[in-house]
Amino acid sequence: MTSQLNVDTIVDKAGSGGTNVKVANTSTYISDNGGATPNLVNSVVKAWGFGDGGANLGDSLNIASGTDNGVGQYTYAYTTNFNTNKYGGAITAKDGGNYIAVFAEVRTNNFDTHNRSDSTGNHDNGNLFGCWGDLT
């Protein structure tokens, strides 16, 4: 027999308004149009960050450190590693101008980025990034 719980708010036992909700890696959610039930855990970003033109982190999730490897070349290390180097990510140049940022290489414990200008090649500028996949 299945059951359903309908509530407006979940609060902790003390009634302070906050709570910890735990979901298993088999949890799904119903898509906007109701036609699909994607896996919730796989859909959540596992790492993100804001790095400046020297790989210094302004803010981040699951990023332990940034390393400046030369003009426009940075490495960011994870706090918790990915299971494999077969995960997805998105990155963009943070500063104005005609700059691009790309993932140069991804590994289970870190990834490299290259930032470039359309006119001068490698260029020191900040970037914004996010990564999705399975963590160890």
N, C-alpha and C positions, 0 to 999 in steps of 0.2 A: 504494500500500500504506500502511495506517495503522499506527501503533505506539503503544504505551502504556508509560509509565514509572511503576513502582510503587516508592515509597521511603517511609521513615518520617520522615526529616529531611533538609532541604537546608541545607548549611552553605557558608560561603565557602571559597575556595581555601586560606586559611591555617588553616582548621579551628577558628576562634574561635567558631563557633556562629551568627554573624550572617550574613545574606545580603540582597541586594537582588533582589527578584523583580519583573520587569517584565512587564506584560500589555498587549496591544494593545487599542484601543478596540473591537475585534470579539470580545474574549474573553467567553465565557459561563460560567455555572456551572449545575449541576443543582440544581433546587429540592428542598426537603425531601422531597416525595412523589415526585420524579423525573418529574413530568409536564410541567415547563416548564424552559426554559434561558434565563433572563434575562441581559441584558448586564451583565457585572460592573462595567465602568467607569461606566455610567449609574446603577448601584445604590449607589455609594459617596457618602457625604456630601461635598460640596465646600467647605462652610464651616460653622462652628459657633462659638458663643461664649457666655460668661457676662458679661452687663453689669450693673453696679450701677445705683442710682437716679440716677446722673449720667453714664451711658453709658461709665464707665470699665471697661475689660476686665479681668476676673480671669484668664481663659484663653481661647484661641481658636485656630482654624485658618482661615487665609485671610481674616482680618479685620485690616485695617491700622489702623483707628481707630474710635472712637465719638465722636459729637458730641451734646451736650445742647442741644436746640432749645427748651427750655421745660419746664414741668411735664408730666411723663409723655410727652414727645415726644423721640425719639432717632433719629439717623441712624448707621448703621454702614457703613463703606466697605470694599470688598474689596481684598485684595492683588493677586489675579488676577481679572479681571472675568469675568462670564458672557457667553456668546455673544449672548443676547437677554434681554429682560425677561420671558420666558415660562418661568420655572423655579418649582419648588415649594419650600415651606418650612414649618416648624412652629415655633411660638413659644409660650412659656408664661410667666406671671408667676412670679418666683423667690421672692418674699417671701410670708409667710403672710397670711391675710386674704382678703377677697372681691375679689381683683384679677384683671384679665384683661389680656393683652397681645395685640396684633394687628399683623400686617403692614399698614401704612397704604399703602405704595406700594413697589413693587420696580422697580429700574432695573438696567442691566447693571453699573454700577460701585458701587452702594450700595443700601440699602433703609432705609425709615423704619418705626419702630414707634410705636404709641401704647399707653400703659399707663393703665388706668382702674380706678377703684373703683366698685362697684355703688351707692355712696351719695354719693360726692363728685366724680364726673367724673374729669378727668385726675389722675393720682397718680404721684409719683416712687417707683418701686420697680424692683427688678432684673428681668432677664428672661434666659431661656435660649432659644437658637434654633439651628436647623440649616437648611441650604439644599442642594437637590439640583438638578442640571441640567448643561449642557455649558459648560465654561469656554473662554475664548479661547485 
